[in-house]
Amino acid sequence: MWPSINAEYTQENFRRRVSDLSWSKWRPSKIVWHNTAAPTLAQWIKSADQDRANGLVPGITRIRNLEAFFRDNNHWSGCPHLFIANDFIWEMNVLTSPGVHSPSWNGTSIGIEMIGDYDTEQADSGEGLKVKQNTIFATAILCSAIGLEPTSGEVDARHNTSGTIFLHKQDWKTTHDCPGKHMADDKTEMIAEVAGLMVGGDAHDIGTPGLTPTPRNCITTIDGLSFRRGPGVTNESTGTLPKGTKLIILAEAPNGADTWYQAKTPAGYIGWVSGRYVQILTGG
């Protein structure tokens, strides 16, 4: 029997959906992040607008086409569990049953497909950012329900794995760069955001940070550090900073277990950076 459900959820409805599930028959130990590539996010949104104009749930036409592709064209026994759009979280394969999405890990993981082609489409602004926000939220809800600690999945030379959250391209039987560069580059930050949500962090509301009594200096420790509008990876990026950029810290804000800093660049731009990727300077 094809284990498809094709149900769309808002974030709060997805939370309720997962809270009603029992994992007694199958308890996955991993979550694997994918992107669809086709359809692109632009194609999805165009089709969703057409659905809306026809009185249908936005996105349902694409979901039905994907289901037919997996079931009738590929003749698979299931499909990826979730498809994450800019507005809804779609459950396609019943969450409490193994799906088909990553050949080495089908029996041990939940597959989450992000709608879009993130080799070419952006994930730090616009509708791509909304996809990222929904992915982080859904992952946090699932990790909490299953009892998974959100840690970066790693694979050694002998194909032994550690951690819980993987990118599809880490599967040694996979040949394409999924989930795309713009999502893959943010893996560490996204997992930190998952962890933050699980312990009460807020990935969406910038809130009111407490100003530090005395400005401090720091320096970035990685190249390409995102400079964001708020404290959290789901806030829009206004650009990136090279390694070694000296910043003046103006404020700080917690996000779950992490600390984010509001900082000023040498050129006078103000934004937020993750405390994981800066070093506080002493003595000036």
Phi, psi and omega in degrees: 000130179295121188274043185264150181234325177051057179242138181256143183226141162286172180302312183294322178291327176293321177303315180294319179303311184291326181296339181270358187272152173245134182253025185290329183270331179210123180234100182294153180249359182219160167233133182243126179266132178234170160230154185286329187064303172233118006285151169289167177295322178298318178294319179299313183296319178299315179294321179296322177297321178293321176300314182299318179295334180264010177078019180256165174295126182302124179104347187295326180296315178295321179298316179295323177295319178295318179300315180297323179296312181293316187279312190266326180273309182277339183059039177282158178276349179194197183207179173304149185288311185238144169240119187259117178257184179284342181241321184238158167257115183261127172263119179254310175263133180308130188297331184269014176231147177301144176249193177232115183199331183216110195305324182280341190233015182304321185280351186235004188219156169266131179261125180243116178263124174268124180294122177139168175247097189268017160278334183240329182267148186278149180242001183249010178201164174059215185289331176297324176296323178294322175299315179299316180300315180293326178294315178299316180298310182299320179296318179297318180297317181292317178300318179297316183291320184276335183092034179262134171278125183286101179230157183291123177289134180229149181232128180268183185296338179263010178071019171282143183244152171220159182085184189233333185245118186241156167267145182305323183294347177283344175291120185294348176265008181259141185246358182238161189275073182254132020260031178092150187303316188289337172273318182300322181297335183260013184306309184297316179295320180295320178294321176299323179290323174302311180299320179298317178297323183292336180250021173100008176289165179236112185275357187244319186271118180297322177071192180244104181288155175272123181293140177286144183300321181228128177303142178238162177256150174214171180224140181286144186249358176227159177272140178080028179293128181290138178250110195247163181283343180209171185279087179158150186292343179274001172272151187297139175273134177260000180154185180233157182244139176286159175299138178092005178288128179271129183237154172257120180280127180256330184200166175220156181212135176283148170223094188064235182272357184255159176244133176246147182244132168276127189220158178248134178277167176302335179274357177096003178282145182242133178198190184242141177229151177288134178296344178294337191240024173226154175246125178288133181264138177257146176076028175123000000 
